[in-house]
Amino acid sequence: GVVNGYVWLEHISKMINSYSLTDNSYVFLLNEEGILCGHPDSTRVFKENWTRDDNVPKEINLVANEMVNGNTGSKVLKENGVYNCYTYQQIGNTKLSLCVVSPVSELYQIAINMLVFLIITIVIFTIVCVTFSVLMVSNMIYPIKWMEEQMYRFSKGMMSVMDKKIKYRNTKEMSAFYRAVT
């Protein structure tokens, strides 16, 4: 079967205008002819063709042509002294393409925050692993220390077994040692 439906472009425009990746990012929408169908500045919607208008900067015109051709990509362009990242993709099987424009400096800040989070996570994980390892090793060498103490006592002539709360009876070697000295 086939399902057909309509979505008002005004609704889509409201949705994309509410989206923000960073503080100063925005989203715009182009149709198959390069006409601006959605933009935060509603006075420009349906009045500008970004693939044909002469007042559109050459770099943005290149991005618009990529969008109209149904391509997916990302380009960094300098506008008014600010580097912006244009990330664009065609929307499904429609003739519309969506582009998110974000200042590169704000994108770097997001990446730096993620890196800091990753480093903190690695440090915490390392501390937990080292602590766990130290506790495991101390439990593993406890019977060996007990044997050392017993040997020292035996060398001094004290032949009684010093009973400590260790699980030496649960291991084959330690239980054999315990039976041998008692």
Buried (B, 14 or more C-beta within 10 A) or exposed (E): EEEEEEEEBEEBBEEBBEEEBBEEBBBBBBBBEBBBBBBBEEEEBEEBBBBEBEEBEEBBBBBBBBBBEBEEEEBEBEEEEEEBBBBBBBEEEEEBBBBBBBBBEBBEEEEEEEEEEEEEEEEEEEEEEEEEEEEEEEEEEBBEEBBEEBEEBEEEEEEEBEEEEBEBEEEEEBEEBBEEBE
